[in-house]
Amino acid sequence: MAGVTATLAFVGAAGLMTGVLDPGDIVTDRIPFGSKAFGGFALALIVGIPMALTTPWRSPMTQGRPPPRSAPGFFSSRGSLSRQSSSKS
């Protein structure tokens, strides 16, 4: 999901900066400095870059490895904490 958000942010930023996307006068007036170029740059900087950095890219070194466990998976019946609590009983 982060990759889709990053892609859409960069496409939206490019569209704003090139003038392909016209959000209208009301929205343009709300963009800082009334500049579509500044709005596109801010969109890429504030949304696009952080989302791109949090995208779980798959590298050849991680192929074949299972993804890291999430918190719900950690506490599930197969999680390590559940095994510890059941072994104490």
Beta strands, then each sheet from edge to edge (+ up, - down):
end
